[in-house]
Amino acid sequence: MLVLVAPGQGAQTPGFLTPWLDLPGAADRVAAWSDAIGLDLAHYGTKADEDEIRDTAVAQPLLVAAGLLAGSALGDASPGAVAGHSVGEITAAVFAGVLDETAALRFVRTRGLAMADAAAVTETGMSALLGGDPEVSVPHLEGLGLTAANVNGAGQIVAAGTLEQLAALAENPPQGVRRVVPLKVAGAFHTRHMEPAVAVLGAAAEELRAADPAVPYVSNKDGRTVAEGADVVARLVGQVANPVRWDLCMETFQQLGATALVEVCPGGTLTGIAKRALKGVATVALKTPDDLDAARALIAEHARPAV
């Protein structure tokens, strides 16, 4: 059984969209999406520097657009389940048939702007903890006033909070943590610092027409599959101010019988975690179109009708 997943913010790098725009029809699709949301996605995906694409209001729609291009380039992947990490959940909602592409991009544009506004209130950020025991790390983070905003599994936790709190973490990491790595994000996402964005997204969600998922959609909230489109959208709204439980998502992949995982562009982060946490599950990360043949071969071997 194949799981199709989409990465979250921080996966973007300068110019990462460039090779994808050479695919047939891709440039026209991106131009249409850019017009729909009032943001030049092609410029930011090909010419903008690291600081420009670190901007939350830019990074989030750019990541969703890239994921949609890569996903459509796979053809009929017939995944047994879909999921996304953080903003990647919106990409996954399109893969599941809950939202259409333009609606998803308009929604993520609103999300990015609202979260950027929330992040501007206080200087905040996120840092990944590499190694360590969650039972040790989480209480340590709480003692510093930080939140375990992403519990990613395979020993990886992402802490979020003020820059001062993150500096204290770097000086005093939890026992067993090998490294504390600042992430390329501009706010403490999935924490109380994002609560102002929830009301904005709630209003935007009222305009969405959501269909029920055509394949199992695995939610960041609790790792459960979601059967109703309205519930998917409600979770997308609330999730911006609550932790991402990717560890629980991976547990669900295992319960569903996952044998393969494909991560859409800009792939790498989630496949890296899967290699450590989902032993025996074959993986392919779509970084450039050169990876499509390997992904299609994996799909041909593992894809099955939705369960």
C-alpha positions in Angstrom: 0.0 0.0 0.0 1.3 3.4 -1.0 1.2 6.6 1.1 1.5 9.9 -0.7 2.8 12.7 1.5 3.6 16.4 1.2 6.3 18.3 3.2 5.9 21.4 5.3 7.5 24.8 5.6 11.3 24.8 5.8 11.7 22.3 3.0 11.9 25.1 0.4 15.3 26.1 -1.1 16.1 28.9 -3.6 15.3 27.8 -7.2 13.7 24.5 -6.3 10.7 25.1 -8.6 12.8 25.7 -11.7 13.0 22.2 -13.2 9.4 21.5 -12.5 8.3 24.4 -14.7 9.8 22.6 -17.7 7.2 19.9 -17.5 4.4 20.2 -20.1 1.7 22.7 -19.0 3.4 23.4 -15.7 4.3 27.1 -16.4 0.8 27.8 -17.5 -0.7 26.2 -14.4 1.6 28.2 -12.1 0.8 31.4 -14.0 -2.9 30.8 -13.5 -2.5 30.0 -9.8 -0.3 33.1 -9.4 -3.1 35.3 -10.9 -5.7 33.6 -8.6 -3.8 34.4 -5.4 -1.9 37.6 -6.3 1.5 36.1 -5.9 4.2 35.5 -8.5 4.9 31.8 -7.7 7.3 31.4 -10.7 9.4 34.3 -9.6 9.6 33.1 -6.0 10.2 29.5 -7.0 13.0 30.3 -9.4 14.7 33.6 -8.7 14.0 34.6 -5.1 16.8 34.2 -2.5 16.6 32.3 0.8 15.3 35.2 2.8 12.5 36.0 0.4 11.2 32.4 0.4 11.5 32.2 4.1 8.7 34.7 4.4 5.7 32.7 5.6 3.3 34.4 3.2 5.4 33.3 0.3 6.7 29.9 1.4 3.4 28.3 2.2 1.6 28.8 -1.2 4.9 28.1 -3.0 5.2 24.7 -1.2 1.6 23.8 -2.0 2.0 24.8 -5.7 5.2 22.7 -6.0 3.6 19.7 -4.3 0.6 19.9 -6.7 2.8 20.0 -9.7 4.8 17.0 -8.6 1.8 15.1 -7.6 0.1 15.6 -10.9 3.3 14.6 -12.7 3.0 11.2 -11.1 -0.2 10.4 -13.0 -2.7 8.2 -11.2 -0.8 7.3 -8.1 -3.8 5.4 -6.5 -2.5 6.0 -3.0 -3.9 4.0 -0.1 -3.6 7.0 2.1 -2.5 10.7 1.9 -1.1 13.0 4.5 0.9 16.3 4.7 3.1 17.8 7.3 1.8 21.2 8.5 1.0 23.3 5.4 1.5 20.0 3.4 -1.9 19.0 4.8 -3.5 21.4 2.3 -1.6 19.7 -0.5 -2.8 16.4 0.8 -6.4 17.7 0.9 -6.2 18.2 -2.9 -4.7 14.7 -3.4 -7.7 13.3 -1.4 -10.2 15.3 -3.5 -11.4 17.4 -0.6 -10.4 20.7 -2.2 -9.7 21.7 -5.8 -6.3 23.2 -6.6 -7.3 26.9 -6.9 -9.4 26.8 -3.7 -6.5 25.2 -1.9 -4.0 27.8 -3.1 -6.3 30.7 -2.1 -6.8 29.1 1.3 -3.0 28.6 1.8 -2.4 32.2 0.7 -4.7 33.3 3.4 -3.1 30.9 5.9 0.4 32.3 5.1 -0.6 35.9 5.4 -2.5 35.3 8.7 0.4 33.3 10.2 2.9 35.9 9.1 0.8 38.6 10.8 0.6 36.5 13.9 4.4 35.9 13.8 5.0 39.6 13.6 3.6 40.2 17.1 6.6 38.7 18.8 9.9 37.5 17.5 9.6 33.7 17.4 11.0 30.7 15.6 11.5 27.0 15.6 14.4 24.6 16.1 14.7 20.9 15.5 16.1 18.6 18.2 18.1 15.8 16.7 18.3 12.7 19.0 17.2 12.4 22.5 14.2 10.9 24.3 10.8 12.6 23.9 10.0 11.8 27.5 13.1 13.8 28.5 13.0 16.5 25.9 9.3 17.6 26.1 9.5 18.4 29.9 12.8 20.2 29.3 11.2 22.3 26.6 8.2 23.1 28.8 10.6 24.2 31.5 12.1 26.7 29.1 8.7 28.0 28.1 8.9 26.3 24.7 6.3 24.1 22.9 7.0 20.7 21.3 5.3 22.0 18.1 6.2 19.1 15.9 6.6 15.5 17.3 7.9 13.9 14.2 9.0 10.5 15.4 12.3 8.7 14.9 13.6 10.8 17.9 12.9 14.2 16.2 11.1 17.0 18.0 10.7 20.6 16.8 10.6 23.2 19.5 8.9 26.5 19.0 8.8 29.8 21.0 10.4 33.1 21.3 14.0 33.7 20.0 15.2 34.2 23.5 13.7 30.8 24.6 15.3 29.1 21.6 18.6 30.7 22.4 18.3 29.3 25.9 17.6 25.9 24.3 20.7 26.0 22.2 22.8 26.8 25.2 21.1 24.1 27.3 19.7 21.3 25.2 17.9 18.3 26.7 20.0 15.3 27.8 20.8 13.0 24.8 20.1 15.6 22.1 23.0 15.7 19.6 22.1 18.9 17.9 19.7 21.8 18.0 19.1 23.1 14.4 17.3 26.4 13.7 14.7 26.0 11.0 14.0 28.2 8.0 10.7 29.5 9.3 9.6 32.9 10.5 7.4 32.1 13.5 6.5 29.7 16.3 4.0 27.7 14.2 1.6 25.3 15.8 1.7 27.1 19.2 -0.4 29.6 21.1 1.5 32.3 19.2 -0.5 31.5 16.1 -4.0 31.8 17.7 -4.7 35.1 15.9 -4.5 33.2 12.6 -7.2 30.7 13.6 -10.0 33.2 13.5 -8.9 34.5 10.0 -8.7 30.9 8.7 -12.1 30.1 10.2 -13.7 32.9 8.2 -11.9 31.8 5.0 -13.0 28.2 5.6 -16.6 29.2 5.4 -16.1 30.0 1.7 -14.7 26.6 0.9 -16.7 23.8 -0.7 -15.2 20.6 0.7 -15.9 17.1 -0.6 -15.4 14.0 1.5 -12.0 12.4 1.1 -11.8 9.8 -1.7 -8.9 8.1 0.0 -8.0 7.9 3.7 -6.7 11.3 4.8 -4.4 11.1 7.8 -4.6 14.2 10.1 -1.7 15.9 11.9 -4.0 16.5 14.9 -4.0 13.0 16.2 -2.9 10.7 13.4 -6.5 9.5 12.7 -8.1 9.1 9.3 -10.8 11.7 8.6 -13.9 10.6 6.6 -15.7 14.0 6.2 -14.5 17.0 4.2 -15.9 19.4 6.7 -13.8 17.8 9.4 -10.7 18.0 7.3 -11.2 21.7 6.8 -11.9 22.3 10.5 -8.7 20.5 11.4 -6.8 22.6 8.8 -8.0 25.7 10.6 -7.3 24.6 14.2 -4.0 22.9 13.4 -2.1 26.2 12.9 -2.1 26.7 16.7 -1.7 23.1 17.8 1.2 20.6 17.6 1.8 18.4 14.5 1.8 14.8 15.5 3.6 13.2 12.6 4.7 10.3 14.8 1.0 9.4 15.2 0.5 9.8 11.4 3.3 7.3 10.8 1.7 4.8 13.3 -1.5 5.0 11.2 0.5 4.4 8.0 1.7 1.2 9.6 -1.8 0.2 10.7 -3.1 0.7 7.2 -0.4 -1.6 5.9 1.9 0.9 4.2 4.7 -0.7 2.1 5.8 2.4 0.2 5.9 6.2 0.7 6.3 8.9 -2.0 7.0 12.4 -0.8 6.2 15.2 -3.3 8.4 18.2 -4.1 10.4 19.5 -2.3 10.9 16.0 -0.9 13.5 14.7 1.5 12.4 15.6 5.0 9.6 13.2 5.5 11.3 10.3 3.6 14.3 10.8 5.9 12.1 10.4 8.9 10.3 7.4 7.3 13.6 5.6 6.7 14.3 5.7 10.4 10.8 5.1 11.8 9.1 2.9 9.1 11.5 0.1 8.7 10.9 -2.0 5.6 8.8 0.7 3.9 10.2 1.7 0.5 10.6 5.5 -0.1 11.1 8.0 -2.9 11.5 11.7 -2.4 10.6 13.9 -5.4 13.3 16.6 -5.4 13.4 17.2 -9.2 11.6 15.7 -12.2 14.5 13.3 -12.5 13.0 11.4 -9.5 9.7 10.8 -11.3 10.7 7.5 -12.9 11.7 6.0 -9.6 8.5 7.2 -8.0 6.4 5.7 -10.8 8.2 2.4 -10.5 7.4 2.4 -6.8 3.8 3.3 -7.5 3.5 0.5 -10.0 4.7 -2.0 -7.5 2.8 -0.8 -4.4 -0.2 1.3 -5.3 -3.6 -0.3 -4.6 -7.2 0.9 -4.5 -8.1 3.1 -1.5 -9.0 1.1 1.6 
